[in-house]
Each structure stands twice: as C-alpha cells, then as structure tokens.
Amino acid sequence: MNSAPDNTRIVVLGTGGTIAGTAASPDDVVGYRAGQIGIETLLAGVSRPPGTRFEAEQVAQIDSKDMTHAIWQTLAQRVAHHLARPEVVGIVVTHGTDTLEETAWFLQRVLAPGKPVVLTGAMRPATAREADGPQNLSDAITLAREPGLSGVLAVLAGSVHDACDVRKANPLRQDDAFASGEAGPLGVIGAGRLRWLRLRGDAAGSVAWAVPSGRPASFSHPALSLPAADWPRVEILTSHAGATGALVRALCAQGIDGIVVAATGNGAVHRELQDALVVAQSAGVVVLCTPRSGVGRAHPQAIDRLPMVDGLTPAKARVELMLRLMERAGA
C-alpha cells in the first residue's frame, strides 16, 4: 500500500509530441511519427520519487506543429482543474517542441498558476537509441515537486526556463535546442537536484510578466470559456527587404483583429509595410511589433509609429495580442 501523504501528488498531462513519437528504427531520429505513445506508458518508463503519488491524463495526442486553440483551451481547463485540488503540488505537461514556447506563454498568461506547471518534451522519439524524453520527464517531475515554486516553466536537456523567455533555438540538436535569450536559463537539474542560476526577472532580457496589474485574484480569463472558434484572429507578418502592404490589406479585407510584425533591427518596419499597418490601425486593427532577431530586446523610440511588445518572440507576441484582445472584449 502506498503510504505517501495525500498532499504530494503530481499530475502529468500528455499532449503528444516527439517525446511520444515512434520510428521504425532506433537510429531514425528524423523520420518518426510524433504523438504515438500514451502518457501512462511514458510515465511508467521513468523512476518515480518515493513519497509522491502520480496521476496521468491524455489531453491530446498530436504533433505540436498542429496545435490548435481548442486544444489550448482544453489543456488550460484541465490544468486549472488540477491546480485547484489541494493535494496536487505540481503539474507536468509533455509537449512537442515546435510550439512548446507558445503553449508555455499561453498557460502562464491565462492561469498565472500559484503552483509549478512544468512543460517538457524531447528532440528524439521514444524509440531512439539515445532517447532524451525519459530524462526530460524525470527532470520535469523534479521541478514540479520543488517547494514554493509557482508559474509556468519548461525543462529540457537539464536547463530550466521561464515561460516568458523560453524559445526553440535549434531544430535538431539536443543539448541546446532551447534557450532563454539574453536572460539565460533560470537553473539546471543534474542527478535529480535543482540548482538555481538566477531569480526570475533579474537578468537582462528577462521580462517578469505574470498577471496584468489590477487583475483580481478571482479573475477567470475569457480563454477558458470563450469558444475557440470565437477567439480573435491574429496573424504574424515579417518585415523584410522588398516588403509591401499587400498582405496587410488582404488580411484587413478578411476582417483580421490583430497583426504582429516581426520587425527588423531595433523594431524597424519597412516603409511600405508600415504605411499599410498605420492605415490598418486607424481602421481598428490592433498592431504589435517585436524584433525578428530572436535574441536581445528592442528599445522603443518616440518616433516609432507602431507599438512594441518587449521581450517576447513573434510567436509569443501573437499569443499575447490575442489574449489582450479577449481581455479587452470581456472587460
């Protein structure tokens, strides 16, 4: 009989991804099918710390490149459900690496959890000769059990990242597939032990986003209840040599709600694209710019004609704008 106290329970939610992927050969780490192995099986393959109970739940079983708003909503609802249980001390989410950073930011902004919610994944499928999923899952469990920890984090290859900073940095390599830009990782895990490298928000480049100021503790984000089909439509455009306003005008004709611009340099946007975006703004389309460079923060200037969002990748800025539009409509 398990004698663990009922206040040390970890819930592991599966969404698919490479960590649950399979290939015909153990040497095949590219031509695999993601999201094939259930979360119960994945959890059974890692050692479990004594004195902790586990629950596993399959929320989705997809390649994360195919992540949808509907799955995001279901995942957030399930996370919120388990966070409200007093016996649950932390939650682990297994996830594909392609959109992990977007999901992390979505969950942080919608839930601002008071307990740890840890995302992890893998760069190699479960059938690979040197699969990295089991160790990543074990590290995520270690992090989810950390006393006093809160918020959404990600752990891969032993590095712990904040939801705000984490981004995929390499498409294939294991050890440096994920990074935290100028901020750097929050900490590292080795041999089942966590070592902090910095506090949240204390490094250049880190943005200590959590809950918008003035939000009451009882606030329930519209993303938890508004049908996913009714979420604001926000698209990403990139400023580049030869850019025009054609795509802006096409999106406006379709009734777009918001546009995120992956800007060059210090948040600069091609003149023709910028002119079209200014017209779109005057028509009610909300625009946000963020650097396309991937590392480093821009410094907005008084002459800028378009608003900047600081410290978020274009993909996260899209999530941010979508959520802001939902909050504005629900205010």
GULUM-253898 format. One record per atom (N, C-alpha, C): x, y, z; residue in one letter. Coordinates in steps of 0.2 Angstrom, whole numbers, plus 5000, padded with zeros to 4 digits. Layout:
<lozas>
XYZA;...
</lozas>
This chain:
<lozas>
500449945000M;500050005000M;500450065000M;500250114996N;500650174995N;500550225002N;501050235006S;500950275012S;501150345011S;501250365005A;501350435004A;500850485006A;500950535009P;500450585011P;500050615005P;499450625006D;499050645000D;499150724998D;499650755001N;499750824998N;500450824994N;500650764992T;501250764987T;501050724981T;500550754977R;500350724971R;500550764965R;500850734960I;500950764953I;500550744948I;500250784944V;499850764938V;500250774932V;500250724928V;500650734922V;500150724916V;500150784912L;499650784906L;500050784900L;499750734896G;500150724889G;499750754883G;500150784879T;499850814873T;500150784866T;500650734867G;500950704861G;501650734860G;501850744854G;502450774853G;503050714851G;503650744850T;504150694849T;504350644855T;504250674861I;504350634867I;503950574867I;503350574863A;502850514862A;502950484855A;503450504852G;503550484845G;503850414844G;503750384838T;504050324837T;504350324829T;504850284828A;505150274822A;505250194821A;505350174815A;505450104813A;506150084815A;506650124816S;507250104818S;507550154823S;507950124828P;508150164834P;508650214832P;508950204825D;509350254823D;509050314819D;508350314818D;508050364815D;507750414820D;508050474819V;507850524824V;507550584820V;507350574814V;507050624810V;506450604807V;506450544804G;505850514800G;505350484805G;505150504810Y;504750474815Y;504050504815Y;503550474818R;502950494819R;502850524826R;502650584827A;502550614834A;501850594837A;501850594843G;501250584847G;500950514846G;501350454847Q;501050394846Q;501050354853Q;501350374858I;501450334864I;501050374869I;500650334873G;500150364878G;500550394884G;500250434888I;500650464893I;500750414899I;500250374900E;500350324905E;501050284904E;501150264897T;501750224896T;502350264897T;502350324895L;502950374896L;503050374903L;502550384907L;502650394914L;502950334918L;502750274915A;502950214918A;503650194916A;503950234911G;504650224910G;505150264913G;504950304918V;505450344922V;505350324929V;505850334933S;505850324940S;505450374944S;505150354949R;504650404952R;504950414959R;505050474961P;505250484968P;504850454974P;505150424979P;504750394984P;504350454988P;503750434990G;503350484994G;502950534989G;502850514983T;502550554978T;502050514974T;501450534974R;500950504970R;500850534963R;500650494958F;500650524952F;499950504948F;499750554944E;499150544940E;499350564933E;499050524928A;499250534921A;498550544917A;498550594913E;497950614909E;498150634902E;497850604897Q;497950614890Q;497550674888Q;497750734887V;497350784885V;497350794877V;497850774874A;497950774866A;498450724864A;498450704858Q;498950664855Q;499150684848Q;499550744848I;499750774841I;500450784841I;500650804835D;501250834833D;501150904835D;501550944839S;501451004841S;501451064836S;501651044830K;501651094824K;500851104823K;500451054824D;499751054823D;499351084829D;499651114834M;499251134840M;498751184838M;498151174841T;497551224840T;497351264846T;496951314845H;496751354850H;496251304854H;495851264851A;495451224855A;495851174860A;496351144858I;496751104862I;497051154868I;497251214866W;497551254871W;497051264877W;496451274874Q;495851294879Q;495751234884Q;495751174881T;495651114885T;496151104889T;496751114887L;497351104892L;497351154897L;497151214896A;497151264901A;496651244906A;496051224904Q;495551204908Q;495751144913Q;496051094910R;496251034914R;496851054919R;497251104917V;497751124922V;497451164927V;496951204926A;496651244931A;496251204936A;495951144933H;495551104937H;496051064942H;496651044940H;497051014944H;497451054949H;497551114947L;497851164951L;497451184957L;496751174956A;496351194962A;496251144967A;496551084966R;496551024970R;497151034976R;496951044982P;497451054987P;498051004987P;497850934986E;498350884986E;498850884980E;498750924975V;499150924969V;499650984971V;500350964971V;500851014972V;501151034965V;501051004960G;501351024954G;501050984948G;501151014942I;500850984936I;501450984931I;501450924927V;501950924921V;501550914915V;501750944910V;501450934903V;501950914898V;501850854895T;502350834890T;502050864883T;502550894879H;502350934874H;502850924868H;502650934862G;503050934856G;503451004857G;504051004854T;504551064855T;504351114850T;504051104844D;503951154839D;503551214842D;503051204846T;502651264849T;502651264856T;503051234859L;503151224867L;503151294870L;503551344866E;503651414869E;502951444869E;502551434864E;501851474863E;501451444869E;501351374870T;500951354875T;501151374882T;501851374883A;502051394889A;501851464891A;501851514886W;501651584887W;500951584888W;500551544884F;499851544884F;499551524891F;499851474894L;499651454901L;499851504906L;500451534905Q;500651574910Q;500151634911Q;500051664905R;499551724904R;498851714906R;498651654905V;497951634906V;497851614913V;498351574916L;498251554923L;498651584928L;499251614926A;499651634931A;499651594938A;499851524937P;499751474942P;500151494948P;499851474954G;500251484960G;500651424962G;500551374958K;500951304959K;501351294952K;501951254953P;502351244946P;501951204941P;501951234935V;501751194929V;502351194924V;502551134923V;503151124920V;503051084913V;503251124908L;503251094901L;503951054900L;503851004896T;504450964894T;504350924888T;504850904884G;504750874878G;505350834876G;505550824870A;506150784868A;506250804861A;506950804859M;507150814852M;507250744849M;507150694852R;507250624849R;506650584851R;506350544846P;505750504848P;505950454853P;505350424856A;505450374862A;505850314860A;505850294853T;506150234851T;506850244849T;507150304850A;507850324848A;508350284852A;508850264850R;509350234854R;509550274860R;509650334859E;509850384865E;509250434866E;508650404867A;508050454868A;508150494874A;508050564873D;508150614878D;507450624882D;506950594880G;506250604884G;506250584891G;506450524892P;506450494899P;506750544904P;507350564903Q;507750614907Q;507350674908Q;507150704902N;506750764902N;506150764907N;505850704906L;505250694910L;505350694918L;505950654919S;506150644926S;506350714929S;506650754925D;506850824927D;506250864928D;505750864924A;505150894925A;504750884931A;504750814933I;504450794939I;504850824945I;505550824945T;505950854950T;505750924951T;505650964945L;505551034946L;504851044949L;504351004947A;503651014949A;503550994956A;504050964959R;504050944966R;504451004971R;504751044967E;505151094971E;504651144975E;504851144982P;504351184987P;504451254985P;503851284985G;503751354985G;503851384978G;503851344973L;503951364966L;503251374963L;503151424958S;502551444955S;502651464948S;502151464944G;502151484937G;502351434932G;502351454926V;502451404921V;503251404919V;503551344919L;504251344917L;504251284912L;504851284909A;505051224904A;505751204906A;505851134905V;506451104907V;506651054901V;507151064898L;507451024893L;508151024893L;508450964892A;509250954892A;509550974899A;509150974904G;509350994911G;509351064912G;509151104907S;509051184909S;508351204910S;508251244915V;507651264917V;507451334914V;506951344911H;506751414908H;506151434910H;506051504910D;505451534912D;505051544906D;504351534907A;503951534901A;503951604897A;504151654900C;504251714896C;504851714891C;505351684894D;506051684890D;506151624885D;505851564887V;506051504883V;505851514876V;506351494871R;506151484864R;506551434861R;506351404856K;506751344852K;507251384848K;507851364849A;508451394846A;508851354841A;508651284841N;509051244836N;508551184834N;508451174828P;507951124826P;508151054827P;508751034828L;508950964829L;509350944835L;509850994837R;510250974842R;509950964849R;510150914853Q;509850904860Q;510050954865Q;510650964866D;510951004871D;510751074871D;510651104865D;510551174865D;509951194861D;509451144861A;508851154857A;508451214859A;508451224866F;508051284869F;508551334872F;508351394872A;508751444875A;508251494879A;508551544882S;508151594885S;508451664884S;508751674878G;508951734875G;509451764880G;509451834881E;509951864885E;509951844892E;509251834894A;509151814901A;509551754904A;509551704899G;509951644901G;509451594905G;509551534906P;509151494910P;509051514917P;508551494920L;508451504927L;508851464932L;508951394929G;509351354933G;509451284929G;509851244932V;509951174929V;509851124934V;509651064931I;509551004935I;510050954933I;510350924938G;510850864937G;510750814943G;510750754941A;510750704946A;510150714951A;509550734948G;508950744952G;508950804956G;509450844956R;509450904960R;509450974956R;509051014959L;508951084955L;509451134958L;509851174954R;510251224956R;510051284952R;509851334956W;509651404953W;510251444950W;510151474945L;510751514942L;510551594943L;509951604943R;509651674944R;508951674946R;508751734949L;508051734950L;507651764944L;507051754944R;506551774939R;506651844938R;506751874932G;506751944931G;507351984933G;507851944935D;508451984937D;509051984932D;508951964926A;509451964921A;509252004915A;509652034912A;509552074906A;509152034901A;508652064899G;508252024894G;507651994897G;507651974903S;507051944906S;506551994907S;505951974906V;505352014907V;504951974912V;504852004918A;504451974923A;503651984922A;503451954917W;502751964915W;502351904920W;501851924923A;501451874927A;500751884926A;500451924930V;499751944929V;499652014928V;499352044923P;499252114922P;499052144928P;499352204929S;499252244936S;498452254936S;498252254942G;497552264943G;497052204942G;497352154940R;496852094939R;496752064946R;496052054948P;495852024954P;496051954955P;496151924961A;496351854961A;495851814959A;495251834959S;494651794956S;494551794949S;494951834945F;494851834938F;494951774935F;494451754930S;494451704926S;494551724919S;495151704915H;495251734909H;494751704904H;494551754899P;494051734894P;494251674890P;494951654889A;495151604885A;494951534888A;494751534894L;494551474897L;493751454896L;493451504893S;492651494892S;492451514885S;492751564882L;492551584876L;492651534871L;492251514867P;492351454862P;492951474857P;493351424856A;494051444852A;493851464846A;493351454843A;493151474836A;493051554836A;492851574842D;492751644843D;493351694845D;493851654846W;494451694848W;494651744843W;494951804845P;495151854840P;495651824835P;495651844829R;496151824824R;496751864824R;497351834825V;497951874825V;498451834820V;498751874816E;499251844811E;499951874812E;500451844810I;501151874810I;501351884803I;501651944803L;501951964796L;502651984798L;503151974793T;503851994794T;504052054789T;504352094792S;504652154789S;505352124786S;505452144779H;506052114776H;506152164770H;506752154766A;506852194760A;506352174755A;506052234752G;505552224747G;504852214750G;504752224756A;504052214759A;503652264757A;502952244756T;502452294754T;501852284759T;501352324757G;500752324762G;500252274759G;500352234754A;499852194751A;499552144756A;499952114760L;499652064764L;499252094770L;499452154772V;499052194777V;498352204774V;498352234768R;497752244765R;497252184764R;497652134762A;497252064761A;496952044768A;497352044773L;497052024780L;496552074782L;496552134781C;496052184783C;495452164780C;495452154773A;494852134769A;494552074772A;494952034776Q;494651964779Q;494351984786Q;494452044788G;494252054795G;494652034801G;495352044799I;495852024804I;495752074811I;495852044817D;495852084823D;496452114825D;497052074824G;497652104826G;498252074821G;498752114821I;499352094817I;499952104821I;500452054822V;501052054825V;501552064819V;502052104820V;502552114815V;503252094818V;503552044814A;504252034816A;504652084813A;504952124817A;505252184814A;506052174813A;506352214809T;507052214808T;507352254813T;508052244814G;508452294818G;508152304825G;508152364827N;507852394833N;507052404833N;506752354830G;506052364829G;505852404823G;506252404818A;506152444812A;505652404807A;505252444804V;504752404799V;504852444792V;504852404787H;504952434780H;504452484779H;504652544776R;504152594775R;503452584772R;503452544767E;502852524763E;502352484768E;502752434771L;502352394776L;502052434782L;502452474784Q;502252524790Q;501752564788Q;501752594782D;501152634780D;500552604780D;500552534777A;499952494777A;499652484784A;500152464789L;499952454796L;499652514799L;499952574798V;499652634801V;498952644799V;498752624792V;498052634790V;497652584793V;497952524794A;497552464797A;497352484804A;497852514808Q;497752534815Q;497152584815Q;497152634810S;496652684810S;495952654809S;495952594806A;495352554804A;495152514810A;495552514816G;495352474821G;495752404822G;496152394818V;496652334819V;497152344824V;497252304828V;497752314833V;498452284831V;498952324831V;499652304829V;500152304834V;500552254835L;501152254839L;501752234835L;502352264837C;502952244834C;503452214839C;503852164836T;504352134841T;504952114836T;505552124839P;506152104834P;506152034832P;506352024825R;506351964822R;507051924824R;507451964827S;508151934828S;508251874832S;507751874837G;507751814842G;508051824848G;508651864848V;508951874855V;509051954855V;508951974861G;509052044863G;508452084863G;508352134866R;507752174867R;507852244863R;507252264860A;507252324857A;507152384862A;507352444859H;507252504863H;506852554859H;506152554861P;505652594858P;505952664858P;505752704852Q;505952774851Q;505352814851Q;505352874852A;504752924852A;504552924845A;504952914840I;504752924833I;504352864830I;504352804834D;504052744832D;503352754830D;503052734825R;502352744823R;501952684825R;502252624827L;501952564829L;502152544836L;501652524840P;501852504847P;502252434847P;502752434852M;503152374853M;502952334859M;503052274858V;503052224864V;503752204866V;503952214872D;504652194873D;504752124876D;505252094874G;505452034877G;505151974875G;504651974870L;504351914868L;504551904860L;504551834859T;504651814852T;504051834848T;504051834841P;503451844837P;502951794839P;503051734840A;502551684841A;502251704848A;502651714853K;502351734859K;501951804859K;502251844855A;501851914854A;501151904851A;501151854847R;500451844844R;499951814849R;500251774854V;499851744859V;499651804864V;500151844865E;499951904870E;499451954867E;499551964860L;499052014857L;498351974857L;498251914856M;497651884856M;497351884862M;497751874868L;497451874874L;497251944877L;497651994875R;497452064876R;496752084873R;496652054867L;496052074863L;495452044867L;495551974869M;495051944873M;494851984879M;495452004883E;495352034889E;494952104888E;495152134883R;494852204881R;494052194880R;493952144876A;493252124874A;492752104880A;493152074885G;492752044891G;492752094897G;493152154896A;493152204902A;492452234903A;
</lozas>
